[in-house]
Amino acid sequence: MMDLENSETPSENIDALVPEPAPRSKPEPWTFLDLLFFILFFIATLFLTFIAGVAVYAALSPFMGWHYSLLTLSQNTTFLLSVQFAFYALILGYLYVLVVFHYRLRFWKAFQWGPLSLRQVLYFIGAGIVLTLAIEFAPTVLPDKSHFPLEQLLNSPTSAYETAAFAVFFAPFMEELIFRGFLFSIFEHRIGLRTAVIGTAVLFAGLHAYEYQGAWNHLLLIFVVGLVLSLTRAWSHKLAPSVVIHASYNACLMIGLYIASSHFRMLQSLVRWS
């Protein structure tokens, strides 16, 4: 007699022959296509955030009593830093979506953040202080000038405090995330470590080129700072050390300016900025 309990139906036999679908593989991270899309997003966001900032100002000005012209507004430190903050926030969001939802990776692990002990944090703060002293006492080897667009951000004590807060607590993280995080990873994976170090240092200097128009020696020093930060990223295999050094460097510059300008009351001093 046929054992009905152990018998298999034809459909079950067919299902047994059909292989299970392979698990969905994760997309390969850090490609040149990612770089292309990032550049396009970067340019579009830079333009749109400024337009959005002007639109918000125009909408609020009747209620707030603001009467700045577009030219004056484009030189207002509070406005410019607000636009830059919004721009960086959108860039951060883009990178988060790319890494977490597209690559399906943990955000901090993908960028090799790397936790630091208190001793290591103090060590890299000290490295930022040494870097500041080296840059400040470096000889002039290229043509330079004493006035450039960056000084527009330092036209009053209030603007100096705003710039200092942005430069120490926000800009280092975002700039390192872009250059020593995203761009460094692409160059390292697709070309090589040497290109990653030199390429990100060059691009870092290029980001600050507008701030130092014609001040070629200042721009050279920014390249040196970027090179030190990129070498730190390559040596430590972590992103956090370059962020700490960058923040320490910017903090030293602002503290030096604060002292030299009598608490930001005399802002004719030059800043070598990163």
C-alpha positions in Angstrom: 0.0 0.0 0.0 1.3 3.5 -0.9 2.5 5.5 2.1 0.4 8.7 1.6 2.0 10.5 4.4 5.5 10.3 2.9 4.5 10.7 -0.7 5.5 14.0 -2.5 3.3 15.8 -4.9 4.6 16.8 -8.3 4.7 20.5 -7.3 6.9 19.7 -4.3 9.3 17.8 -6.6 9.5 20.8 -8.9 10.1 23.2 -6.0 12.9 21.0 -4.8 14.6 21.3 -8.2 14.4 25.1 -8.4 17.4 26.7 -6.7 16.8 29.3 -4.1 17.6 32.8 -5.2 21.0 34.1 -4.3 21.1 36.7 -1.6 21.2 40.2 -2.9 24.8 41.4 -3.0 25.8 44.8 -1.7 26.8 47.4 -4.3 30.5 47.9 -4.5 31.4 51.2 -2.7 33.6 54.1 -3.6 33.2 54.2 -7.4 34.0 56.9 -9.9 30.2 57.1 -10.7 29.7 58.0 -7.0 32.3 60.7 -7.4 30.5 62.1 -10.5 27.1 62.1 -8.8 28.6 63.8 -5.7 30.2 66.5 -7.8 26.9 67.2 -9.6 25.1 67.3 -6.3 27.8 69.5 -4.7 27.5 72.1 -7.4 23.7 72.1 -7.6 23.4 72.3 -3.8 25.9 75.1 -3.6 23.8 77.2 -6.0 20.4 76.2 -4.7 21.2 76.9 -1.0 22.3 80.4 -1.8 19.1 81.0 -3.9 17.0 79.5 -1.1 18.8 81.7 1.5 18.0 84.8 -0.5 14.4 83.7 -0.9 14.1 83.1 2.9 15.6 86.5 3.6 13.2 88.2 1.2 10.2 86.4 2.8 11.2 87.4 6.4 12.6 90.9 5.8 9.1 92.7 5.9 8.5 91.1 9.3 12.0 91.5 10.7 12.7 95.0 9.4 15.8 93.9 7.3 16.8 96.2 4.5 20.0 94.8 3.0 20.7 94.9 -0.7 21.6 91.7 -2.5 25.3 92.9 -2.7 25.3 93.7 1.1 23.6 90.5 1.9 26.2 88.5 -0.1 28.9 90.0 2.2 27.0 89.5 5.5 28.7 87.0 7.7 25.6 85.7 9.4 23.9 85.1 6.1 26.9 83.5 4.5 27.5 81.1 7.4 23.8 80.2 7.6 23.9 79.3 3.9 27.1 77.3 4.3 25.6 75.5 7.3 22.5 74.5 5.3 24.8 73.5 2.4 26.9 71.2 4.6 23.8 69.8 6.2 22.5 68.7 2.8 25.9 67.3 1.9 25.9 65.3 5.1 22.5 64.0 4.3 23.6 63.0 0.8 26.6 61.0 2.1 24.4 59.4 4.8 21.9 58.2 2.2 24.7 57.0 -0.1 26.4 55.0 2.6 23.6 53.7 4.7 20.8 53.1 2.2 22.7 52.5 -1.1 25.9 50.8 0.2 24.0 49.3 3.2 27.0 50.0 5.4 27.3 51.5 8.9 28.0 55.2 8.5 30.9 55.6 10.9 32.5 52.3 9.9 32.3 53.1 6.2 34.3 56.3 6.7 36.7 54.6 9.1 35.9 57.1 11.9 37.8 55.1 14.6 37.2 55.9 18.3 40.0 57.8 20.1 41.0 57.6 23.7 41.4 60.8 25.7 45.1 60.5 25.5 44.9 60.2 21.7 42.6 63.3 21.5 45.1 65.3 23.5 47.9 64.1 21.3 46.2 65.2 18.1 45.2 68.5 19.7 48.9 69.0 20.4 49.7 68.1 16.8 47.3 70.8 15.6 49.1 73.4 17.8 52.4 72.4 16.4 51.0 72.6 12.8 49.7 76.1 13.6 53.1 77.3 14.8 54.8 75.7 11.8 52.4 77.5 9.3 52.6 80.8 11.1 56.4 80.9 11.0 56.8 79.4 7.6 58.8 81.7 5.1 57.1 83.4 2.2 58.1 81.7 -1.0 55.3 82.8 -3.4 53.7 86.1 -4.3 51.2 87.2 -1.6 48.9 90.0 -0.7 47.5 91.5 2.4 43.8 91.7 1.5 41.5 89.0 0.2 37.8 87.9 0.3 38.1 85.9 3.5 38.5 89.2 5.4 34.8 89.9 4.6 33.8 87.4 7.3 35.8 89.2 9.9 34.3 92.7 9.7 33.1 93.0 13.3 33.5 91.4 16.7 30.1 89.6 16.3 31.1 88.2 12.8 34.4 87.1 14.2 32.7 85.1 17.0 30.3 83.6 14.5 33.1 82.6 12.2 35.2 81.2 15.1 32.3 79.0 16.3 31.7 77.7 12.7 35.4 77.1 12.0 36.1 75.2 15.2 32.9 73.2 15.8 31.4 72.4 12.4 33.7 73.1 9.4 36.5 70.7 10.4 34.1 67.7 10.7 32.4 68.4 7.4 35.6 69.2 5.4 37.3 66.1 6.7 34.3 64.0 6.0 34.3 65.2 2.4 38.0 65.2 1.7 39.6 62.6 4.0 36.4 60.5 4.2 34.6 60.3 0.9 37.1 61.5 -1.7 40.1 59.8 0.1 38.2 56.5 0.0 37.5 56.7 -3.7 41.0 57.7 -4.7 42.5 55.1 -2.4 40.3 52.2 -3.6 40.3 53.1 -7.3 43.8 54.6 -7.9 46.1 54.2 -4.9 47.1 55.6 -1.5 49.6 58.1 -2.9 47.0 59.7 -5.2 44.5 59.8 -2.3 47.0 61.7 -0.2 48.1 64.2 -2.8 44.8 64.5 -4.6 42.8 65.3 -1.5 45.4 67.9 -0.4 45.2 69.6 -3.8 41.4 69.6 -3.8 41.4 70.9 -0.2 43.5 73.8 -1.3 41.3 74.3 -4.3 38.2 74.6 -2.1 39.9 77.6 -0.4 41.2 79.2 -3.6 38.4 81.8 -3.7 39.1 82.9 -0.1 42.7 83.7 -1.0 42.5 85.2 -4.5 46.0 86.3 -5.5 47.5 85.3 -2.1 49.5 82.4 -3.5 51.7 81.9 -0.5 48.6 81.6 1.8 47.2 79.0 -0.7 50.4 77.1 -0.6 50.2 76.9 3.2 46.7 75.7 2.9 48.0 72.9 0.6 50.6 72.0 3.3 47.9 71.8 5.9 45.8 69.6 3.7 48.8 67.4 3.0 49.4 67.0 6.8 45.7 66.1 7.3 45.8 63.6 4.4 49.0 62.0 5.7 47.4 61.7 9.1 44.4 59.9 7.6 46.7 57.5 5.7 48.9 56.8 8.7 46.2 56.3 11.3 43.7 54.6 9.0 41.1 56.7 10.8 39.1 59.9 10.1 38.9 61.2 13.6 42.5 62.2 14.0 42.4 64.5 11.0 39.2 66.1 12.4 40.8 66.8 15.8 44.0 68.2 14.2 41.9 70.4 11.9 39.7 71.7 14.7 42.8 72.3 16.9 44.5 74.2 14.0 41.5 76.4 13.4 41.0 77.0 17.1 44.6 78.1 17.5 44.2 80.6 14.6 41.1 82.1 16.1 42.7 82.3 19.6 45.7 84.0 18.1 43.5 86.5 16.2 41.4 87.1 19.4 44.6 88.0 21.3 46.2 90.0 18.5 43.0 92.0 17.8 42.2 93.0 21.4 39.3 90.6 21.7 38.2 91.0 18.1 38.0 94.8 18.5 40.8 95.4 16.0 40.4 93.0 13.1 43.0 94.3 10.7 45.1 91.2 11.4 45.6 88.6 8.7 44.3 85.1 9.2 45.9 82.1 7.6 42.8 80.0 7.5 41.8 76.4 6.5 
